[in-house]
């Protein structure tokens, strides 16, 4: 199910162009247009869920495929051994700006802790 006014749903349906990184039956990945690291890929479920707050049995079946895709993309982009960060922002205070569940894969540079 898609949301007609959701930016990421429109990217998944290819109504809005994006540099696609990977895709399978459940998950879609594309490069962030405002990268915060040399590698910055967004990984989203093809089904519209607003955030982790929508977590239920349906959504939980997407989290493992999203994480596996992140691991595969980290390897393909040469950051698996040097290290990478996977981030899920939930809500405005956490920095979520598009309300379609998405995972950020970030790598290719040193990252400080704590973030934010």
Rosetta silent file (secondary structure, phi, psi, omega in degrees, C-alpha in Angstrom):
SEQUENCE: XXXXXXXXXXXXXXXXXXXXXXXXXXXXXXXXXXXXXXXXXXXXXXXXXXXXXXXXXXXXXXXXXXXXXXXXXXXXXXXXXXXXXXXXXXXXXXXXXXXXXXXXXXXXXXXXXXXX
SCORE:     score description
SCORE:     0.000 S_00000001
   1 L     0.000  135.553  178.499    0.000    0.000    0.000 S_00000001
   2 L  -114.536  159.230  172.677    1.297    3.456   -0.905 S_00000001
   3 L  -106.662  126.020 -173.459    0.344    6.918    0.249 S_00000001
   4 L   -60.374  -30.036 -177.334   -0.396    9.228   -2.689 S_00000001
   5 L  -101.744    7.622 -178.384    1.222   12.260   -1.066 S_00000001
   6 L   -85.815  125.748  179.564    4.279   10.491    0.398 S_00000001
   7 H   -55.969  -47.885 -176.589    7.607   11.481   -1.188 S_00000001
   8 H   -69.839  -35.191  174.820    9.159    8.046   -0.682 S_00000001
   9 H   -61.644  -39.088  179.383    6.077    6.213   -2.019 S_00000001
  10 H   -69.343  -34.077  175.155    6.337    8.363   -5.135 S_00000001
  11 H   -67.435  -44.625  178.874   10.047    7.518   -5.465 S_00000001
  12 H   -58.676  -40.716  179.695    9.284    3.798   -5.080 S_00000001
  13 L   -80.143    0.035  178.939    6.635    4.077   -7.836 S_00000001
  14 L    64.154   28.740  172.207    9.238    5.987   -9.902 S_00000001
  15 L   -79.702  -25.309  176.829    7.067    9.068  -10.172 S_00000001
  16 L  -121.785  129.552 -177.683   10.031   11.031   -8.789 S_00000001
  17 L   -69.272  147.586  176.421   13.532   10.175  -10.046 S_00000001
  18 L  -153.321  156.082  174.670   16.143    8.823   -7.654 S_00000001
  19 L   -85.000  100.508 -174.968   19.494    7.094   -7.902 S_00000001
  20 E   -73.517  133.234  178.792   18.429    3.548   -7.039 S_00000001
  21 E  -100.271  -35.536 -179.208   20.927    1.516   -5.023 S_00000001
  22 E  -169.684  162.821  179.309   18.996   -1.769   -4.675 S_00000001
  23 E  -161.205  142.720  168.923   15.524   -3.240   -4.732 S_00000001
  24 L  -141.418 -167.045 -174.504   13.753   -6.475   -3.904 S_00000001
  25 L   -66.392  -25.062 -176.490   10.140   -7.505   -3.383 S_00000001
  26 L  -109.466  -27.193 -166.054    9.873   -5.811    0.055 S_00000001
  27 E  -130.472  147.503 -179.466   12.520   -3.107    0.202 S_00000001
  28 E  -131.318  136.027 -179.585   13.749   -0.210   -1.944 S_00000001
  29 E  -129.629  138.859  179.572   17.054    1.663   -1.477 S_00000001
  30 E  -148.926  157.278 -178.267   18.214    4.917   -3.022 S_00000001
  31 E   -74.401  136.720  179.166   20.936    7.499   -2.505 S_00000001
  32 L   -67.090  137.502  179.944   20.071   10.474   -0.307 S_00000001
  33 L   -76.886  -13.591  177.498   19.884   13.770   -2.240 S_00000001
  34 L  -128.341   69.267 -171.590   21.484   15.571    0.734 S_00000001
  35 L   -64.276  139.654  178.165   24.198   13.112    1.808 S_00000001
  36 L  -103.514    3.029  178.024   25.674   13.434    5.282 S_00000001
  37 L  -157.646  162.924  178.083   28.531   11.027    4.512 S_00000001
  38 L   -54.100  -36.047  171.500   30.322    9.777    1.380 S_00000001
  39 E  -113.006  118.591  176.991   27.906    6.827    1.437 S_00000001
  40 E  -144.447  100.896 -176.408   24.365    7.817    2.436 S_00000001
  41 E  -119.382  136.436  175.454   21.647    5.470    1.248 S_00000001
  42 E   -97.753  133.130 -179.091   18.023    5.394    2.366 S_00000001
  43 E  -119.924  121.355 -172.659   16.411    1.986    2.739 S_00000001
  44 E  -130.145  147.316  170.768   12.615    1.944    2.856 S_00000001
  45 E   -71.664  146.706  178.127    9.878   -0.684    2.916 S_00000001
  46 L   -70.741  -22.098  175.130    7.797   -0.671   -0.251 S_00000001
  47 L   -88.713  138.002 -177.798    4.695   -0.657    1.938 S_00000001
  48 L   -75.543  119.171  167.985    3.948    2.689    3.564 S_00000001
  49 L  -129.126  137.049 -176.008    4.495    2.793    7.320 S_00000001
  50 L   -68.667  -44.135 -176.096    4.910    6.204    8.937 S_00000001
  51 L  -166.088 -177.684  175.769    7.570    5.268   11.498 S_00000001
  52 H   -60.408  -24.417  177.479    8.787    2.719   14.010 S_00000001
  53 H   -61.725  -18.366  176.488    5.768    3.757   16.083 S_00000001
  54 H   -86.128    8.468 -176.060    3.710    1.728   13.607 S_00000001
  55 L   -55.963  124.741  173.849    5.625   -1.389   14.650 S_00000001
  56 L  -153.564 -171.859 -178.868    3.443   -4.459   14.612 S_00000001
  57 H   -61.096  -35.308  178.608    3.778   -7.954   13.149 S_00000001
  58 H   -65.286  -48.328 -178.349    3.366   -6.600    9.610 S_00000001
  59 H   -68.658  -37.436 -176.921    6.073   -3.972    9.984 S_00000001
  60 H   -61.258  -25.711  178.548    8.466   -6.229   11.879 S_00000001
  61 H   -72.717   -8.730  177.355    8.686   -8.481    8.820 S_00000001
  62 H   -95.514  -24.807 -173.730   10.306   -5.543    6.967 S_00000001
  63 H   -65.638  -41.193  177.944   13.015   -4.678    9.489 S_00000001
  64 H   -64.722  -47.680  176.990   15.169   -7.755    8.877 S_00000001
  65 H   -61.162  -34.131  176.745   15.129   -7.343    5.069 S_00000001
  66 H   -64.565  -44.069 -178.821   15.979   -3.644    5.497 S_00000001
  67 H   -68.110  -40.625  177.622   18.926   -4.497    7.738 S_00000001
  68 H   -63.340  -41.268  177.554   20.166   -7.257    5.433 S_00000001
  69 H   -63.741  -38.578  177.315   19.999   -4.850    2.495 S_00000001
  70 H   -60.508  -44.281  179.003   21.988   -2.298    4.535 S_00000001
  71 H   -62.032  -44.751  179.722   24.668   -4.911    5.196 S_00000001
  72 H   -65.081  -41.480  179.045   24.825   -5.869    1.510 S_00000001
  73 H   -68.263  -34.975  176.029   24.990   -2.223    0.404 S_00000001
  74 H   -61.302  -42.600  178.021   27.741   -1.526    2.948 S_00000001
  75 H   -65.205  -47.299 -179.480   29.766   -4.332    1.382 S_00000001
  76 H   -62.252  -29.206 -177.778   29.034   -3.173   -2.181 S_00000001
  77 L   -98.404    9.737  173.038   30.049    0.387   -1.295 S_00000001
  78 L    71.877   24.668 -179.500   33.308   -0.626    0.398 S_00000001
  79 L  -116.652    2.933 -176.227   32.411    0.423    3.937 S_00000001
  80 L   -62.123  -40.831 -176.690   31.666   -2.946    5.547 S_00000001
  81 L   -83.666  -33.776 -178.703   35.139   -3.346    7.059 S_00000001
  82 L   -78.321  -25.598  177.014   35.835    0.287    7.957 S_00000001
  83 L   118.438  150.311 -179.954   32.452    0.697    9.643 S_00000001
  84 E  -152.806  163.996 -179.727   29.057    2.172    8.987 S_00000001
  85 E  -120.326  140.229  173.177   26.064    3.466   10.856 S_00000001
  86 E  -116.168  125.377 -175.198   22.415    2.442   10.469 S_00000001
  87 E  -127.605  133.987  171.224   19.929    5.023   11.755 S_00000001
  88 L  -120.417  108.062  177.005   16.146    4.927   12.160 S_00000001
  89 L   -89.588  137.088  179.727   14.757    8.325   13.171 S_00000001
  90 L  -128.843  110.835  177.868   11.278    8.332   14.690 S_00000001
  91 L    91.746  161.693 -175.815    9.391   11.607   15.021 S_00000001
  92 H   -59.842  -43.367 -178.332   10.272   15.251   14.468 S_00000001
  93 H   -64.290  -24.029  177.810   12.471   15.603   17.566 S_00000001
  94 H   -87.661   -6.982  178.785   14.616   12.715   16.323 S_00000001
  95 L   101.112    7.984  178.010   15.022   14.360   12.926 S_00000001
  96 L   -71.164  121.041 -178.907   12.482   12.402   10.894 S_00000001
  97 L  -112.429  -21.299  173.708   11.467   14.709    8.056 S_00000001
  98 L  -115.373  122.046 -173.604    9.752   12.251    5.698 S_00000001
  99 L   -91.477   61.998  168.640    7.070   10.243    7.444 S_00000001
 100 L  -135.694  121.699 -178.013    7.652    6.953    5.657 S_00000001
 101 L   -44.823  130.766  176.926    9.731    4.536    7.718 S_00000001
 102 E  -153.163  149.199  179.686   13.313    4.658    6.456 S_00000001
 103 E  -111.107  132.779  174.483   16.752    3.523    7.480 S_00000001
 104 E   -95.206  128.923  169.513   19.847    5.609    6.793 S_00000001
 105 E  -104.790  116.670 -176.443   23.018    3.740    5.842 S_00000001
 106 E  -124.058  135.098  176.868   25.943    6.100    6.486 S_00000001
 107 E  -172.201 -179.928  179.308   29.643    5.444    6.018 S_00000001
 108 L    95.860    4.798  175.793   32.878    6.385    4.361 S_00000001
 109 L  -155.782  163.031  175.581   34.045    8.771    7.076 S_00000001
 110 L   -70.537  138.418  178.510   34.698    8.768   10.824 S_00000001
 111 L  -117.936  134.223 -179.907   31.541    9.418   12.832 S_00000001
 112 L   -81.772  162.174  174.214   31.529   10.957   16.279 S_00000001
 113 L  -134.519  135.012    3.653   29.513    9.776   19.261 S_00000001
 114 L   -80.051  153.901  177.175   27.127   10.907   20.530 S_00000001
 115 L   -74.026  169.968  174.500   25.337   11.897   17.322 S_00000001
 116 L    82.736    0.000    0.000   23.178   15.003   17.060 S_00000001
